[in-house]
């Protein structure tokens, strides 16, 4: 059986508020009746538990009295990668969601989820899904839609000639080669590059490469 689909036999609930910890332990026990569920109130105890008796599933609060749940997730990913960590928190903003997912969280759930939905989302981890609360999923989608819209606006700042020159320069062509390809002088290419930098508010070739990549101007085949 794929270990991602295996039913957990040990579950850790990292939550400092007693009532919330008891509730999550009860929900986890309902989701996986065969599992031993253990709740701890702080990062130190969670780390000890991770090293002594690693769980297959951990429900992790972010705001803890002795640190951040992110620290537990990072430790688990580094030392016990088989542990599947789900964030359970009140924070639904980009400043918390994206760092948690980058740290290795396999899902992000808000504490105000109704019990039935929380139960189903916890169960979904065994189907190799990434459980997200609805508002979190919407926030993530809006982030990327907004990014795409900003990239289009940035692209619209450049003329067609400037886009061609930026594409050529960031794909590795020298100014002389761009001039030869475009049928203009090297000095004219240099002037175009200065205008591009000014319009995009950038000041280096590395920034130009990043901007061109965002706008889809970099040839990923390297040709």
N, C-alpha and C positions, 0 to 999 in steps of 0.2 A: 504493500500500500504506500502511496505517496505520503511522506511524512507531513506534508502540508494539509492532507485530508484526514489525518489521524485524530481520533478523539483524545483530548488531553486527559491525563490521569492526575496531573497536579496543576492547580491554578493558584496564582498569587494575585491578591488584590492589594494594591498600594494606594492607600487613602487615609488621610489624617483625621477626617471627621468621623467620629464613631458611628453615627446613624447612617451616613452614606456608605461607610465601609461594610456595615452589616447588610445594607440593602444590596450592594453589589455582590457580596458573598452569596446571598440568597439567590439572586438572579443567576449567577454563575453555576450554582449547585443545581438549579432547575434546568439550565441548559445542558449540563453534563453531570447527570446524577452519579455516574461512576467515579467522578474525580474527587480528589481531596482538595478542598478549597481552604486557603490560609490567608487571612487578612493581616496586614502590618500597617502601622501608622506613620512610618518615616523611612527616609532613604537608607539610613544605616542598617535597619533591620531587613529591608528589602535586598540590599547587597549581600548581607550574610545568608539570607535564604537562597539567593541566586547561586551562590558558591557552594552551599552545603547540600541543597536539595533543589536543583533547577526545575522550575515549572515548565510545562509546554506552552502555557498561556499566561500572560500577565495583563491585568487591567491597571493602568497607570494614571494616577492623578498628576497634574503638572506642578501645582503650588503646594509645596511641602515645607514643614517647619525647619528642615535641615538641608534644603536644596531644591532642585527641580527634578521632576520626573524625567526630563530629558537626559539627565545624567544616568539614571537607571537604564533607560533605553539604549544609550550609547554603550554602556558597560555590557549589557546583555548582547548587543549585536557583536561586540568585539570578543567576548569570552564565551558566550553560549548562544551562537547564532540560531539554534533550533527553537529558542524561545520566541513566541509570537506576541508582540506587545501591542495592545490596543490602548490608546489614550482615552481617558474618561475625565472630562473637565467641564468647567463653565465657560472657558475662553473659546470664542469662535472667530477670532480675528487673524489676519495674515501673519502678524508678529508671533503668534503661537502655533498656528496650524502648519505653516511651511517648515519651520525649524523641526517640529516633531516628525513630520514625514521624511525630511532629510536625514534625521537621526536614525530612522529605521522603523518607525511606527507602522504597523500593518493596518491601522484604521484609526479613526478619530471620531469619538462619540461624545455628545453633550449630555450632561447629567439630567437635563429636563426631559429626556426621551421618555415616553410612556413605557411601562415595564414590558409590555408585549413586544414593542418595537425593539427595545434594548435586548431582549432575549433573542429575537430573530437575528439581530445584527451580530451578536456574539456568536451565535451558531454558524453564521455565514463564513466565519474565518476558516472552518473546516472544508469549505467549498472553494478555497483559494480566492475568496473575494476580498475586497478592501472596503470594509464597512465604514460608511460616513453618515453622520447626521445630515438631514436634508439641507439645513442652512449652511453647513460646511461645504457640501458638494456644490451648492449654488455659488458660494463665495469663491471657490477654486475655479469654477467655470467662468465667472465674471472676470476674474484676474486674467485669465488667458485671452478672453474676448477683448478686454480692455488693452492688453498688450498688443494683440493683432491690429486693433484699431489705431493705436499709437504708431505702430510701425508703418501702416499705410499713410498716416498723416506725415510722417517723417519722409517717406518716399516721395510724396507729392511736392515736397519742397524743392526737389531736384528736377532740372530739365532732363530730357531724354539723353542729351549729350553727356551731362554730368553723371547720370546713372551709368552710362556705358563706360565712362572713364573710371568711376569708382569701382565698377565691376572688374575692369581690367587690372587696375592697380592692386586691388585686394586679392586678385587671383595670381599675383606674382609678376606681372609685367612691369618693366622699368618705364620711366617717363618717355625715354627715347622709343621704346617698342610701342607704347601707347600712341605716340605721335605718328609713327610709321603706319600703324594700323588705322588710325583715324584720318590720316591725310592732313594733319596740322603740325605746327612747329612744337618743339619741346617746350618753349616758353609759354605757348598757349595752353598746353597741357598743365604746366605748372600753375598758371593763373586759374584754370578750372579747378584744380585740386585745392587751392587756397579758398576759392569760393565755396567748395563743397564742405571744407572744414568749418568755415564760418557759418554756413547754413545749419550744419548739424551740431554746432557748438562742440567740436572735438579738436584735439591738438596733437594727435600722434597717429602713426600708422596702425598701431594695435587697436586704438579706439575706432579707426576707420574700418578695420576688419570686423570688429564687433558690430558696428552700425550696419555694415553691408550684409552681415550674416542675419541680423534681425530682419532686414528688409528683403531677404531672399536673393541677394545679388551675388553671393559667393557660389562658385561652381564646386559642388561637393565631389565631383569626379576628378577635380584637379586639372581639367583641360581648358 
